[in-house]
Amino acid sequence: MAQQHRTRFGSLAHYEKGGVEVINDDARNYVFSNIFEVASKSKPYEKVAVGKNIEYVIEAIRTEGTSGWRAPAQDEFALVMDGEVEIRLLKLENPGVVPAATRGSVGLAGTPPGRKMGVVRARRGHMTLLPVGAAYQFHAPQPGVVLLQTLAGADTVERWTDICQTTSRRSGA
């Protein structure tokens, strides 16, 4: 008889921690964090790294209310994991507001001068390109979660010891 499996999607309001079951190794050799748990403990729009590959990161962001404007130094991608997020895009009049050697994105003071590009209303599973040369702002009427693929930047928060499993979940291992 085939084994029954049930897929359950987490959310900010309902998630299970989960973990890595190590057979013959050290749990510290693996990264495991729960994006919903990380977002539930984060401030709105705090960019907390939950995955990393050399200089690239996946940041978990708690969306709630309206963020400040940001401008990416490289294309970024926002994937909505929970809730609804309005993403406002603006073509920067002066792309030089982002210094050349910047990694990730920079926060901007107020609404930057530029031409409106449009608005994306995204829900769970929707991905939006946040292009270089543009500014973006998130707005979420209710708390939600976005994963942002970017380069680790000055605003990327790394709390690996706080968010990752460091001991085996198996008893006696």
N, CA, C and O atoms as a DFTB+ gen file, in Angstrom:
692 C
 N C O
     1  1       0.838      -1.167       0.000
     2  2       0.000       0.000       0.000
     3  2       0.893       1.243       0.000
     4  3       1.881       1.299       0.731
     5  1       0.547       2.229      -0.813
     6  2       1.320       3.464      -0.909
     7  2       1.166       4.286       0.366
     8  3       0.087       4.361       0.954
     9  1       2.266       4.896       0.774
    10  2       2.254       5.720       1.974
    11  2       1.587       7.057       1.662
    12  3       1.868       7.662       0.627
    13  1       0.721       7.514       2.534
    14  2       0.018       8.780       2.356
    15  2       0.876       9.939       2.870
    16  3       1.403       9.882       3.982
    17  1       1.011      10.968       2.070
    18  2       1.728      12.174       2.479
    19  2       0.780      13.352       2.363
    20  3      -0.033      13.416       1.440
    21  1       0.884      14.269       3.283
    22  2       0.049      15.457       3.250
    23  2       0.954      16.681       3.238
    24  3       1.810      16.836       4.109
    25  1       0.764      17.541       2.258
    26  2       1.530      18.777       2.180
    27  2       0.789      19.854       2.962
    28  3      -0.408      20.069       2.772
    29  1       1.517      20.520       3.835
    30  2       0.937      21.621       4.595
    31  2       1.781      22.864       4.356
    32  3       3.007      22.824       4.466
    33  1       1.128      23.948       4.034
    34  2       1.828      25.205       3.830
    35  2       1.797      26.008       5.121
    36  3       0.753      26.125       5.762
    37  1       2.926      26.553       5.494
    38  2       3.003      27.373       6.690
    39  2       2.544      28.790       6.401
    40  3       2.359      29.182       5.249
    41  1       2.369      29.535       7.456
    42  2       2.043      30.951       7.360
    43  2       2.595      31.630       8.603
    44  3       3.086      30.967       9.517
    45  1       2.513      32.925       8.632
    46  2       3.000      33.667       9.785
    47  2       2.213      33.293      11.037
    48  3       2.764      33.266      12.138
    49  1       0.927      33.005      10.867
    50  2       0.064      32.665      12.002
    51  2       0.136      31.186      12.385
    52  3      -0.096      30.838      13.543
    53  1       0.456      30.307      11.418
    54  2       0.446      28.858      11.674
    55  2       1.650      28.198      10.999
    56  3       1.681      28.056       9.777
    57  1       2.624      27.801      11.788
    58  2       3.785      27.088      11.254
    59  2       4.288      26.116      12.301
    60  3       4.032      26.270      13.495
    61  1       5.013      25.108      11.825
    62  2       5.701      24.182      12.715
    63  2       7.187      24.348      12.473
    64  3       7.611      24.492      11.327
    65  1       7.976      24.332      13.514
    66  2       9.415      24.580      13.400
    67  2      10.109      23.589      12.477
    68  3      10.900      24.002      11.629
    69  1       9.839      22.296      12.615
    70  2      10.559      21.324      11.801
    71  2      12.011      21.238      12.227
    72  3      12.377      21.746      13.287
    73  1      12.835      20.607      11.422
    74  2      14.245      20.501      11.754
    75  2      14.957      19.492      10.890
    76  3      14.349      18.854      10.030
    77  1      16.241      19.349      11.117
    78  2      17.079      18.402      10.400
    79  2      17.322      17.217      11.320
    80  3      17.729      17.397      12.468
    81  1      17.078      16.011      10.830
    82  2      17.379      14.808      11.601
    83  2      18.709      14.261      11.107
    84  3      18.792      13.696      10.017
    85  1      19.740      14.430      11.912
    86  2      21.097      14.040      11.546
    87  2      21.312      12.583      11.923
    88  3      21.028      12.179      13.051
    89  1      21.820      11.788      10.970
    90  2      22.064      10.370      11.225
    91  2      23.482      10.148      11.730
    92  3      23.678       9.536      12.780
    93  1      24.477      10.644      10.987
    94  2      25.859      10.411      11.377
    95  2      26.682      11.650      11.029
    96  3      27.590      11.585      10.200
    97  1      26.364      12.772      11.663
    98  2      27.056      14.015      11.371
    99  2      26.736      15.006      12.485
   100  3      26.141      14.634      13.497
   101  1      27.117      16.231      12.307
   102  2      26.886      17.286      13.283
   103  2      25.859      18.259      12.707
   104  3      26.030      18.736      11.585
   105  1      24.809      18.556      13.446
   106  2      23.743      19.454      12.977
   107  2      24.285      20.826      12.599
   108  3      23.686      21.515      11.773
   109  1      25.412      21.237      13.191
   110  2      25.979      22.548      12.871
   111  2      26.526      22.609      11.449
   112  3      26.840      23.696      10.964
   113  1      26.648      21.458      10.760
   114  2      27.106      21.444       9.373
   115  2      25.980      21.770       8.396
   116  3      26.209      21.842       7.189
   117  1      24.778      21.967       8.904
   118  2      23.609      22.211       8.063
   119  2      22.908      23.479       8.523
   120  3      22.913      23.816       9.707
   121  1      22.308      24.172       7.569
   122  2      21.533      25.355       7.918
   123  2      20.068      24.981       7.842
   124  3      19.600      24.475       6.822
   125  1      19.347      25.228       8.917
   126  2      17.906      25.017       8.897
   127  2      17.274      26.110       9.729
   128  3      17.576      26.261      10.912
   129  1      16.391      26.872       9.101
   130  2      15.625      27.883       9.820
   131  2      14.228      27.885       9.223
   132  3      14.030      27.437       8.094
   133  1      13.270      28.381       9.970
   134  2      11.897      28.452       9.500
   135  2      11.599      29.913       9.192
   136  3      11.638      30.757      10.088
   137  1      11.303      30.216       7.933
   138  2      11.112      31.613       7.528
   139  2       9.967      32.280       8.275
   140  3      10.020      33.478       8.556
   141  1       8.933      31.510       8.598
   142  2       7.792      32.100       9.300
   143  2       8.149      32.415      10.752
   144  3       7.715      33.430      11.298
   145  1       8.937      31.545      11.371
   146  2       9.388      31.820      12.735
   147  2      10.299      33.046      12.747
   148  3      10.172      33.908      13.618
   149  1      11.209      33.123      11.788
   150  2      12.118      34.269      11.705
   151  2      11.314      35.555      11.534
   152  3      11.554      36.534      12.242
   153  1      10.358      35.561      10.596
   154  2       9.549      36.757      10.348
   155  2       8.693      37.120      11.560
   156  3       8.475      38.298      11.841
   157  1       8.209      36.101      12.277
   158  2       7.356      36.381      13.440
   159  2       8.120      37.095      14.547
   160  3       7.521      37.782      15.374
   161  1       9.446      36.934      14.567
   162  2      10.277      37.554      15.603
   163  2      11.013      38.793      15.097
   164  3      11.815      39.380      15.824
   165  1      10.744      39.191      13.854
   166  2      11.441      40.330      13.253
   167  2      10.591      41.591      13.306
   168  3       9.368      41.533      13.437
   169  1      11.266      42.728      13.203
   170  2      10.569      44.006      13.069
   171  2      10.071      44.111      11.629
   172  3      10.643      43.484      10.737
   173  1       9.012      44.895      11.385
   174  2       8.570      45.078      10.000
   175  2       9.717      45.581       9.111
   176  3      10.410      46.543       9.445
   177  1       9.891      44.917       7.997
   178  2      10.858      45.238       6.942
   179  2      12.322      45.063       7.342
   180  3      13.214      45.546       6.645
   181  1      12.573      44.381       8.447
   182  2      13.938      43.981       8.796
   183  2      14.333      42.857       7.838
   184  3      13.549      41.937       7.608
   185  1      15.538      42.924       7.280
   186  2      15.991      41.990       6.247
   187  2      16.902      40.934       6.881
   188  3      18.111      41.139       6.990
   189  1      16.314      39.796       7.302
   190  2      17.061      38.765       8.027
   191  2      17.454      37.631       7.078
   192  3      16.588      36.992       6.480
   193  1      18.746      37.383       6.942
   194  2      19.233      36.309       6.069
   195  2      18.809      34.955       6.628
   196  3      19.027      34.659       7.803
   197  1      18.196      34.132       5.766
   198  2      17.814      32.768       6.156
   199  2      18.483      31.732       5.256
   200  3      18.360      30.530       5.495
   201  1      19.178      32.182       4.242
   202  2      19.940      31.314       3.348
   203  2      21.084      32.115       2.757
   204  3      20.955      33.319       2.535
   205  1      22.212      31.447       2.500
   206  2      23.379      32.166       1.985
   207  2      24.200      31.248       1.097
   208  3      24.404      30.077       1.416
   209  1      24.671      31.792      -0.026
   210  2      25.564      31.096      -0.933
   211  2      26.600      32.114      -1.394
   212  3      26.328      32.931      -2.274
   213  1      27.763      32.064      -0.811
   214  2      28.851      33.021      -1.031
   215  2      28.304      34.410      -0.675
   216  3      27.988      34.643       0.492
   217  1      28.179      35.348      -1.636
   218  2      27.675      36.684      -1.296
   219  2      26.164      36.823      -1.488
   220  3      25.584      37.845      -1.123
   221  1      25.532      35.806      -2.057
   222  2      24.085      35.856      -2.288
   223  2      23.326      35.418      -1.044
   224  3      23.747      34.496      -0.344
   225  1      22.206      36.081      -0.771
   226  2      21.388      35.717       0.384
   227  2      19.912      35.651       0.002
   228  3      19.465      36.257      -0.971
   229  1      19.186      34.901       0.799
   230  2      17.731      34.922       0.796
   231  2      17.362      35.557       2.129
   232  3      17.725      35.047       3.189
   233  1      16.643      36.664       2.071
   234  2      16.247      37.368       3.280
   235  2      14.765      37.138       3.553
   236  3      13.942      37.222       2.641
   237  1      14.427      36.850       4.802
   238  2      13.025      36.776       5.225
   239  2      12.645      38.161       5.734
   240  3      13.320      38.730       6.592
   241  1      11.560      38.688       5.193
   242  2      11.116      40.032       5.555
   243  2       9.672      39.971       6.032
   244  3       8.797      39.460       5.333
   245  1       9.434      40.491       7.216
   246  2       8.067      40.619       7.728
   247  2       7.480      41.876       7.087
   248  3       7.975      42.981       7.314
   249  1       6.425      41.707       6.287
   250  2       5.759      42.845       5.663
   251  2       4.597      43.259       6.556
   252  3       3.758      42.436       6.920
   253  1       4.556      44.526       6.899
   254  2       3.490      45.028       7.773
   255  2       3.482      46.544       7.678
   256  3       4.477      47.186       8.015
   257  1       2.380      47.129       7.225
   258  2       2.321      48.569       7.023
   259  2       3.081      48.942       5.757
   260  3       3.126      48.168       4.801
   261  1       3.675      50.126       5.753
   262  2       4.375      50.625       4.565
   263  2       5.864      50.757       4.858
   264  3       6.266      51.350       5.858
   265  1       6.670      50.195       3.970
   266  2       8.133      50.292       4.114
   267  2       8.612      51.638       3.592
   268  3       7.869      52.380       2.950
   269  1       9.865      51.931       3.882
   270  2      10.499      53.062       3.228
   271  2      10.843      52.674       1.788
   272  3      10.733      51.507       1.413
   273  1      11.252      53.635       1.001
   274  2      11.683      53.352      -0.365
   275  2      13.094      52.784      -0.328
   276  3      13.923      53.213       0.475
   277  1      13.365      51.812      -1.204
   278  2      14.689      51.207      -1.340
   279  2      15.053      51.174      -2.822
   280  3      14.178      51.146      -3.687
   281  1      16.349      51.176      -3.102
   282  2      16.843      51.056      -4.472
   283  2      17.914      49.970      -4.501
   284  3      18.891      50.046      -3.756
   285  1      17.741      48.955      -5.360
   286  2      18.722      47.870      -5.420
   287  2      19.913      48.216      -6.312
   288  3      19.772      48.897      -7.328
   289  1      21.083      47.732      -5.910
   290  2      22.288      47.902      -6.717
   291  2      22.361      46.850      -7.818
   292  3      23.047      47.040      -8.822
   293  1      21.647      45.734      -7.622
   294  2      21.529      44.663      -8.615
   295  2      20.050      44.258      -8.615
   296  3      19.322      44.554      -7.667
   297  1      19.615      43.585      -9.676
   298  2      18.233      43.105      -9.681
   299  2      17.985      42.249      -8.443
   300  3      18.833      41.444      -8.056
   301  1      16.825      42.425      -7.829
   302  2      16.400      41.608      -6.696
   303  2      15.073      40.958      -7.073
   304  3      14.383      41.415      -7.984
   305  1      14.725      39.890      -6.365
   306  2      13.464      39.195      -6.615
   307  2      12.738      39.009      -5.294
   308  3      13.310      38.508      -4.326
   309  1      11.462      39.419      -5.260
   310  2      10.642      39.292      -4.053
   311  2       9.594      38.210      -4.284
   312  3       8.806      38.294      -5.227
   313  1       9.585      37.191      -3.422
   314  2       8.625      36.088      -3.488
   315  2       7.725      36.170      -2.260
   316  3       8.196      36.053      -1.128
   317  1       6.427      36.370      -2.489
   318  2       5.484      36.461      -1.375
   319  2       5.183      35.054      -0.873
   320  3       4.747      34.188      -1.631
   321  1       5.421      34.845       0.412
   322  2       5.189      33.542       1.037
   323  2       3.923      33.519       1.872
   324  3       3.364      32.449       2.114
   325  1       3.459      34.682       2.318
   326  2       2.249      34.766       3.141
   327  2       1.709      36.188       3.059
   328  3       2.471      37.154       3.065
   329  1       0.393      36.304       2.984
   330  2      -0.253      37.608       2.975
   331  2      -0.330      38.209       1.586
   332  3      -0.065      37.546       0.583
   333  1      -0.697      39.475       1.550
   334  2      -0.781      40.251       0.315
   335  2       0.142      41.452       0.449
   336  3       0.189      42.100       1.494
   337  1       0.872      41.738      -0.619
   338  2       1.821      42.845      -0.602
   339  2       1.644      43.664      -1.868
   340  3       1.607      43.125      -2.974
   341  1       1.538      44.964      -1.693
   342  2       1.538      45.875      -2.834
   343  2       2.972      46.358      -3.000
   344  3       3.578      46.861      -2.054
   345  1       3.509      46.205      -4.202
   346  2       4.888      46.616      -4.478
   347  2       4.827      47.782      -5.453
   348  3       4.392      47.628      -6.594
   349  1       5.263      48.941      -4.996
   350  2       5.227      50.172      -5.800
   351  2       6.601      50.369      -6.425
   352  3       7.622      50.303      -5.740
   353  1       6.615      50.611      -7.733
   354  2       7.877      50.747      -8.467
   355  2       7.992      52.135      -9.085
   356  3       7.016      52.686      -9.595
   357  1       9.189      52.685      -9.032
   358  2       9.469      54.023      -9.521
   359  2      10.799      53.996     -10.273
   360  3      11.802      53.534      -9.730
   361  1      10.821      54.482     -11.508
   362  2      12.075      54.595     -12.273
   363  2      12.833      55.802     -11.737
   364  3      12.347      56.930     -11.824
   365  1      14.007      55.575     -11.191
   366  2      14.764      56.656     -10.562
   367  2      15.202      57.711     -11.571
   368  3      15.734      57.386     -12.633
   369  1      14.977      58.965     -11.233
   370  2      15.456      60.073     -12.053
   371  2      16.987      60.092     -12.038
   372  3      17.627      60.398     -13.044
   373  1      17.561      59.758     -10.874
   374  2      19.011      59.719     -10.720
   375  2      19.426      58.368     -10.139
   376  3      19.455      58.210      -8.919
   377  1      19.753      57.380     -11.002
   378  2      20.180      56.075     -10.491
   379  2      21.462      56.145      -9.662
   380  3      21.801      55.185      -8.969
   381  1      22.181      57.277      -9.725
   382  2      23.412      57.465      -8.967
   383  2      23.189      57.568      -7.462
   384  3      24.155      57.660      -6.704
   385  1      21.922      57.555      -7.011
   386  2      21.673      57.559      -5.562
   387  2      22.162      56.258      -4.931
   388  3      22.324      56.171      -3.714
   389  1      22.395      55.246      -5.770
   390  2      22.963      53.975      -5.300
   391  2      24.447      53.985      -5.669
   392  3      24.781      53.896      -6.850
   393  1      25.340      54.090      -4.688
   394  2      26.773      54.109      -4.992
   395  2      27.208      52.862      -5.772
   396  3      26.657      51.778      -5.583
   397  1      28.198      53.030      -6.644
   398  2      28.634      51.969      -7.557
   399  2      29.039      50.671      -6.863
   400  3      28.737      49.596      -7.381
   401  1      29.695      50.725      -5.737
   402  2      30.204      49.506      -5.087
   403  2      29.188      48.857      -4.143
   404  3      29.534      47.935      -3.404
   405  1      27.958      49.325      -4.162
   406  2      26.934      48.821      -3.236
   407  2      26.550      47.386      -3.550
   408  3      26.483      46.988      -4.713
   409  1      26.296      46.611      -2.492
   410  2      25.727      45.261      -2.614
   411  2      24.371      45.302      -1.930
   412  3      24.197      45.965      -0.907
   413  1      23.415      44.590      -2.504
   414  2      22.066      44.606      -1.945
   415  2      21.348      45.877      -2.351
   416  3      21.470      46.327      -3.491
   417  1      20.604      46.457      -1.428
   418  2      19.860      47.676      -1.722
   419  2      20.159      48.724      -0.665
   420  3      20.716      48.422       0.390
   421  1      19.779      49.964      -0.964
   422  2      19.959      51.058      -0.008
   423  2      18.606      51.681       0.291
   424  3      17.736      51.763      -0.576
   425  1      18.445      52.120       1.540
   426  2      17.249      52.853       1.916
   427  2      17.352      54.279       1.408
   428  3      18.433      54.867       1.408
   429  1      16.226      54.838       0.974
   430  2      16.185      56.198       0.455
   431  2      15.364      57.071       1.402
   432  3      14.412      56.601       2.024
   433  1      15.739      58.339       1.502
   434  2      15.005      59.274       2.357
   435  2      13.791      59.799       1.595
   436  3      13.938      60.497       0.591
   437  1      12.608      59.468       2.067
   438  2      11.388      59.944       1.417
   439  2      11.169      59.307       0.060
   440  3      11.841      58.342      -0.304
   441  1      10.216      59.860      -0.690
   442  2       9.930      59.371      -2.045
   443  2      10.945      59.980      -2.999
   444  3      11.020      61.204      -3.109
   445  1      11.730      59.158      -3.692
   446  2      12.751      59.705      -4.589
   447  2      12.115      60.284      -5.855
   448  3      11.039      59.849      -6.265
   449  1      12.780      61.263      -6.473
   450  2      12.266      61.772      -7.742
   451  2      12.384      60.705      -8.828
   452  3      13.375      59.980      -8.910
   453  1      11.351      60.632      -9.652
   454  2      11.346      59.651     -10.728
   455  2       9.953      59.448     -11.288
   456  3       8.989      60.063     -10.833
   457  1       9.861      58.578     -12.281
   458  2       8.605      58.296     -12.979
   459  2       7.996      57.012     -12.446
   460  3       8.682      55.998     -12.311
   461  1       6.695      57.059     -12.141
   462  2       6.005      55.857     -11.674
   463  2       6.051      54.786     -12.758
   464  3       5.745      55.049     -13.921
   465  1       6.437      53.573     -12.360
   466  2       6.486      52.442     -13.294
   467  2       5.243      51.576     -13.168
   468  3       4.810      50.959     -14.142
   469  1       4.666      51.529     -11.970
   470  2       3.489      50.701     -11.773
   471  2       3.430      50.142     -10.368
   472  3       4.275      50.419      -9.518
   473  1       2.385      49.334     -10.158
   474  2       2.136      48.705      -8.868
   475  2       1.848      47.234      -9.114
   476  3       1.100      46.888     -10.028
   477  1       2.438      46.373      -8.304
   478  2       2.167      44.933      -8.364
   479  2       1.437      44.566      -7.079
   480  3       1.900      44.882      -5.983
   481  1       0.306      43.905      -7.215
   482  2      -0.411      43.383      -6.045
   483  2      -0.164      41.882      -6.014
   484  3      -0.719      41.130      -6.814
   485  1       0.662      41.467      -5.095
   486  2       1.137      40.079      -5.073
   487  2       0.614      39.345      -3.841
   488  3       0.448      39.922      -2.767
   489  1       0.361      38.047      -4.040
   490  2      -0.063      37.149      -2.965
   491  2       0.882      35.960      -2.935
   492  3       1.831      35.878      -3.716
   493  1       0.596      35.016      -1.996
   494  2       1.432      33.821      -1.836
   495  2       1.767      33.199      -3.194
   496  3       0.883      32.919      -4.004
   497  1       3.069      32.990      -3.419
   498  2       3.532      32.345      -4.642
   499  2       3.872      33.300      -5.767
   500  3       4.471      32.880      -6.758
   501  1       3.514      34.569      -5.653
   502  2       3.828      35.541      -6.701
   503  2       5.239      36.080      -6.501
   504  3       5.646      36.401      -5.385
   505  1       5.982      36.172      -7.616
   506  2       7.346      36.696      -7.574
   507  2       7.398      37.974      -8.396
   508  3       6.802      38.057      -9.470
   509  1       8.110      38.965      -7.886
   510  2       8.218      40.253      -8.560
   511  2       9.688      40.629      -8.718
   512  3      10.477      40.508      -7.781
   513  1      10.043      41.086      -9.915
   514  2      11.383      41.604     -10.176
   515  2      11.471      43.022      -9.635
   516  3      10.592      43.846      -9.891
   517  1      12.521      43.302      -8.895
   518  2      12.814      44.643      -8.398
   519  2      14.087      45.082      -9.123
   520  3      15.194      44.798      -8.665
   521  1      13.930      45.777     -10.261
   522  2      15.075      46.005     -11.150
   523  2      16.025      47.103     -10.686
   524  3      15.631      48.056     -10.014
   525  1      17.286      46.937     -11.066
   526  2      18.290      47.966     -10.848
   527  2      17.832      49.212     -11.623
   528  3      17.226      49.097     -12.688
   529  1      18.122      50.382     -11.088
   530  2      17.705      51.628     -11.734
   531  2      16.314      52.075     -11.317
   532  3      15.824      53.112     -11.764
   533  1      15.682      51.286     -10.457
   534  2      14.344      51.619      -9.969
   535  2      14.372      51.658      -8.446
   536  3      15.319      51.193      -7.812
   537  1      13.318      52.220      -7.878
   538  2      13.119      52.180      -6.427
   539  2      11.844      51.398      -6.178
   540  3      10.960      51.346      -7.032
   541  1      11.753      50.785      -4.997
   542  2      10.543      50.040      -4.657
   543  2      10.126      50.320      -3.226
   544  3      10.937      50.682      -2.373
   545  1       8.835      50.140      -2.992
   546  2       8.261      50.291      -1.659
   547  2       7.217      49.203      -1.488
   548  3       6.415      48.959      -2.389
   549  1       7.225      48.546      -0.329
   550  2       6.230      47.517      -0.019
   551  2       5.127      48.130       0.842
   552  3       5.375      49.011       1.665
   553  1       3.902      47.641       0.632
   554  2       2.791      47.995       1.519
   555  2       1.972      46.737       1.761
   556  3       1.562      46.061       0.817
   557  1       1.736      46.430       3.030
   558  2       0.944      45.253       3.403
   559  2      -0.069      45.664       4.470
   560  3       0.316      46.103       5.554
   561  1      -1.375      45.522       4.167
   562  2      -2.390      45.905       5.151
   563  2      -2.394      44.996       6.386
   564  3      -2.788      45.423       7.471
   565  1      -1.956      43.750       6.219
   566  2      -1.869      42.779       7.310
   567  2      -0.455      42.194       7.303
   568  3       0.199      42.205       6.260
   569  1       0.031      41.686       8.432
   570  2       1.368      41.086       8.447
   571  2       1.489      39.931       7.449
   572  3       0.567      39.132       7.289
   573  1       2.629      39.863       6.791
   574  2       2.911      38.799       5.833
   575  2       4.405      38.529       5.794
   576  3       5.169      39.056       6.602
   577  1       4.814      37.690       4.829
   578  2       6.225      37.311       4.705
   579  2       6.636      37.347       3.236
   580  3       5.935      36.824       2.370
   581  1       7.774      37.969       2.971
   582  2       8.390      37.991       1.647
   583  2       9.790      37.407       1.782
   584  3      10.504      37.698       2.742
   585  1      10.178      36.580       0.811
   586  2      11.575      36.165       0.682
   587  2      12.191      37.036      -0.399
   588  3      11.630      37.166      -1.487
   589  1      13.339      37.633      -0.110
   590  2      14.006      38.509      -1.057
   591  2      15.342      37.898      -1.440
   592  3      16.184      37.634      -0.582
   593  1      15.533      37.674      -2.751
   594  2      16.820      37.170      -3.240
   595  2      17.651      38.369      -3.646
   596  3      17.223      39.179      -4.468
   597  1      18.846      38.483      -3.070
   598  2      19.679      39.654      -3.283
   599  2      21.132      39.323      -2.940
   600  3      21.460      38.171      -2.656
   601  1      21.983      40.318      -2.968
   602  2      23.343      40.194      -2.447
   603  2      23.335      40.703      -1.009
   604  3      22.612      41.646      -0.687
   605  1      24.131      40.088      -0.151
   606  2      24.213      40.557       1.233
   607  2      24.701      41.997       1.225
   608  3      25.734      42.312       0.634
   609  1      23.954      42.856       1.881
   610  2      24.294      44.272       1.904
   611  2      24.408      44.801       3.318
   612  3      24.351      44.043       4.287
   613  1      24.568      46.095       3.424
   614  2      24.744      46.736       4.730
   615  2      23.529      46.531       5.632
   616  3      23.677      46.515       6.854
   617  1      22.337      46.376       5.066
   618  2      21.116      46.208       5.863
   619  2      20.738      44.748       6.084
   620  3      19.728      44.467       6.730
   621  1      21.531      43.813       5.558
   622  2      21.250      42.390       5.781
   623  2      21.630      42.037       7.212
   624  3      22.754      42.289       7.648
   625  1      20.678      41.448       7.941
   626  2      20.910      41.038       9.326
   627  2      21.208      39.545       9.325
   628  3      20.414      38.752       8.819
   629  1      22.347      39.158       9.889
   630  2      22.701      37.739       9.995
   631  2      22.666      37.338      11.460
   632  3      23.451      37.833      12.268
   633  1      21.746      36.432      11.798
   634  2      21.618      35.916      13.172
   635  2      21.631      34.407      13.158
   636  3      20.730      33.780      13.715
   637  1      22.599      33.823      12.554
   638  2      22.617      32.374      12.353
   639  2      22.482      31.608      13.666
   640  3      21.743      30.626      13.721
   641  1      23.167      32.024      14.712
   642  2      23.087      31.269      15.975
   643  2      21.709      31.374      16.616
   644  3      21.322      30.497      17.388
   645  1      20.970      32.422      16.312
   646  2      19.621      32.583      16.866
   647  2      18.570      31.813      16.079
   648  3      17.587      31.344      16.653
   649  1      18.766      31.678      14.762
   650  2      17.685      31.131      13.935
   651  2      17.914      29.708      13.447
   652  3      16.978      29.061      12.977
   653  1      19.140      29.210      13.550
   654  2      19.423      27.887      12.987
   655  2      19.508      26.813      14.062
   656  3      19.903      27.067      15.200
   657  1      19.128      25.616      13.665
   658  2      19.245      24.445      14.537
   659  2      20.721      24.134      14.731
   660  3      21.483      24.102      13.765
   661  1      21.127      23.905      15.975
   662  2      22.542      23.608      16.239
   663  2      22.750      22.263      16.922
   664  3      23.889      21.844      17.131
   665  1      21.670      21.588      17.268
   666  2      21.787      20.257      17.871
   667  2      20.890      19.292      17.124
   668  3      19.927      19.697      16.473
   669  1      21.209      18.029      17.220
   670  2      20.436      16.994      16.537
   671  2      19.053      16.874      17.147
   672  3      18.883      17.061      18.352
   673  1      18.058      16.561      16.317
   674  2      16.700      16.324      16.797
   675  2      16.512      14.877      17.207
   676  3      15.542      14.550      17.891
   677  1      17.422      14.004      16.801
   678  2      17.314      12.575      17.157
   679  2      17.762      12.371      18.590
   680  3      18.764      12.942      19.022
   681  1      17.039      11.576      19.311
   682  2      17.468      11.287      20.680
   683  2      18.686      10.370      20.640
   684  3      18.734       9.411      19.869
   685  1      19.648      10.675      21.465
   686  2      20.853       9.850      21.557
   687  2      21.853      10.110      20.457
   688  3      22.881       9.435      20.407
   689  1      21.596      11.069      19.560
   690  2      22.537      11.340      18.477
   691  2      23.464      12.458      18.856
   692  3      24.333      12.833      18.069
